[in-house]
Amino acid sequence: MGDATVQVLAICGSLRSGSFNRMALRAAIAAAPANLRFDEGAIGDLPLYNEDLRESGEPDAVLRLKHQVAAADAILFATPEYNYSMPGVLKNAIDWISRPPSTSPFAGKPAAMLGASAGRMGTVRSQLHLRQTCQALGMLVMPGPEVLIGPAQKVFGPDGATDEATAQVIARFMAAFAGWAVRLKATG
């Protein structure tokens, strides 16, 4: 069971190419067990959610992302923390993908999240809001371990590499995520 291949969709909640969360996501992918395969979901080209627009025909960027979520066995989010919550661009992507609720590809998907912030508390509040949103959509959110990286500017080097302690935390997190996703895939 532990060797089953799991297709993971990685979604970064930051649009900045050099963001700490993109670095954290890259570190997580690099530390992942060999049975996890990754694809990245692009959220930067999604328009603001508008039900009128959805009803008249979803934009191609939305359809692509929905297809990626549907094809994935599990979802891995990397989220910054903006104003004590997840960034609007990430919430916007979730809103697009989850509509209409009767056909949401999120339902039943194993999910996990990590995040990095310049603040000492990392992304604890952002992850709490993201966790609540994911659970409301029927996603099966891994209960732990958590990865709350902060202050990120002291953790990541200019090349995006993490310090050794953070690398170990991320490796444990990814091993747990692989187990979580494989276990849920086997029961699904």
Secondary structure, DSSP 8 states (H G I E B T S, - for coil): -TT--EEEEEEES---TT-HHHHHHHHHHHHS-TTEEEEEE--TT-----HHHHHH---HHHHHHHHHHHH-SEEEEE---BTTB--HHHHHHHHHHT-SGGG-TTTT-EEEEEEE-SSTTTTHHHHHHHHHHHHHTT-EE-----EEE-SHHHHB-TTS-B-HHHHHHHHHHHHHHHHHHHHHHHH-
